[in-house]
Amino acid sequence: MNKPYSFNEEQMNGIVEEIYANIIKECEKLIKETNCSNEQVVALLSVIASKYAPIIEHKQN
């Protein structure tokens, strides 16, 4: 099992905050340039998140 990970305070106030702001900015840019709905942005973010989600194998009985 993977060990839990938490960003430290310096990371939270640095790179994590920066990346968060950039993602929000780019999502707003996508909406402005394409006139897509928030639901489309959520769907895109979901696809991106799935790239980083752990693979769960289903066992058959």
C-alpha positions as CSV (number, residue, x, y, z in Angstrom):
1,M,0.0,0.0,0.0
2,N,1.2,3.5,-0.8
3,K,2.3,5.7,2.1
4,P,0.0,8.8,2.5
5,Y,1.5,12.0,1.2
6,S,0.9,15.6,2.2
7,F,2.4,18.7,0.9
8,N,4.3,20.7,3.4
9,E,3.4,24.3,4.3
10,E,6.1,25.7,2.0
11,Q,4.9,23.7,-0.9
12,M,1.2,24.6,-0.2
13,N,2.1,28.3,-0.2
14,G,4.4,28.0,-3.2
15,I,4.2,25.5,-6.1
16,V,0.7,24.1,-5.1
17,E,-0.9,27.5,-4.9
18,E,0.8,28.5,-8.2
19,I,-0.4,25.4,-10.0
20,Y,-3.9,25.8,-8.6
21,A,-4.0,29.4,-9.9
22,N,-2.7,28.3,-13.3
23,I,-5.3,25.6,-13.7
24,I,-8.1,28.0,-12.7
25,K,-6.8,30.6,-15.2
26,E,-6.5,28.1,-18.0
27,C,-10.1,26.7,-17.4
28,E,-11.4,30.3,-17.5
29,K,-9.5,30.9,-20.7
30,L,-11.0,27.7,-22.2
31,I,-14.5,28.8,-21.3
32,K,-13.9,32.3,-22.8
33,E,-12.3,31.1,-26.0
34,T,-14.7,28.2,-26.7
35,N,-17.9,29.3,-24.9
36,C,-18.1,25.8,-23.4
37,S,-20.1,25.1,-20.3
38,N,-18.7,24.5,-16.8
39,E,-19.8,20.8,-17.3
40,Q,-17.4,20.5,-20.2
41,V,-14.6,21.9,-18.0
42,V,-15.5,19.4,-15.3
43,A,-15.5,16.6,-17.8
44,L,-12.0,17.6,-19.1
45,L,-10.7,17.9,-15.5
46,S,-12.1,14.4,-14.8
47,V,-10.3,12.9,-17.8
48,I,-7.1,14.6,-16.6
49,A,-7.6,13.4,-13.0
50,S,-8.2,9.8,-14.2
51,K,-4.6,9.9,-15.6
52,Y,-3.4,10.1,-12.0
53,A,-6.0,7.9,-10.3
54,P,-4.7,4.5,-9.1
55,I,-5.7,1.5,-11.2
56,I,-8.1,-0.7,-9.2
57,E,-8.2,-4.3,-10.3
58,H,-11.5,-6.1,-9.8
59,K,-11.2,-9.7,-8.7
60,Q,-13.6,-12.2,-10.0
61,N,-14.8,-14.9,-7.6
